[in-house]
Amino acid sequence: MKYSQWIGVAAAVVLVISCFMSWTYYPDLDKTFNGFFSEGNNYGKPGKVFTVLAAVSVVFFLIPRIWAKRWNLLIGALIAAFAIKTYIVFTSCYRGLCPSKLAGLWIMLVSAATLLIMTLLPDLKVVEDKK
C-alpha cells in the first residue's frame, strides 16, 4: 500500500493523543479516567506504555529496511494486545457498578488496530535476485 507508512505514523500520533482524552467515567467516584490518571493509580498509567511503544513504532515506520518492518510488526502486535488488555481493565464492572465508556477509549482501540494493520502492509520495494 502506497501510504501505509504515513497512515501508521498518523495512527501512532492519534494513539498518544487519545491517552490524554477521557476514557471512562466512574459515577461512584464522580471522576473520569484517562491514560495517565486512575484513582490511586489502581489501573496504572497505560499512557506511558503507549507513548513509548508508539514512538518506537514511528521510528520503525520511517526506516526503509526489512528488519525495521519486522520489528515494527512485533511492536504493533504489542500495542494491539496492550490496548485490548487496557480496554478490559478500564471497562470492567465492579461491585455492581459499570463505568461509562467515553470517546478516548474507542479512539485508542481504533488507532491501535489501525497501527497493527499498517504494520502488515509495509511499503517496501523488493529487489529480485538475478541468478
VENFEN-V841731 format. One record per residue. N is the residue number from 1. NEAR is the number of other C-alpha atoms within 12 Angstrom. Layout:
n->(N;N)
near->(NEAR;NEAR)
//
This chain:
n->(1;2;3;4;5;6;7;8;9;10;11;12;13;14;15;16;17;18;19;20;21;22;23;24;25;26;27;28;29;30;31;32;33;34;35;36;37;38;39;40;41;42;43;44;45;46;47;48;49;50;51;52;53;54;55;56;57;58;59;60;61;62;63;64;65;66;67;68;69;70;71;72;73;74;75;76;77;78;79;80;81;82;83;84;85;86;87;88;89;90;91;92;93;94;95;96;97;98;99;100;101;102;103;104;105;106;107;108;109;110;111;112;113;114;115;116;117;118;119;120;121;122;123;124;125;126;127;128;129;130;131)
near->(16;13;17;25;33;26;28;42;34;25;37;44;29;31;43;37;28;34;37;28;26;29;36;36;29;26;17;16;15;12;18;27;39;38;37;27;25;24;21;12;14;14;23;19;25;36;33;23;25;39;28;21;34;42;27;28;40;37;23;32;40;26;22;19;18;20;15;25;31;23;25;38;29;24;35;40;26;27;41;33;22;28;37;23;20;32;30;20;26;38;25;20;19;13;8;10;14;19;28;24;28;24;22;30;40;28;31;42;34;25;34;45;29;31;46;39;28;35;41;25;25;33;24;23;12;10;7;6;5;4;3)
//
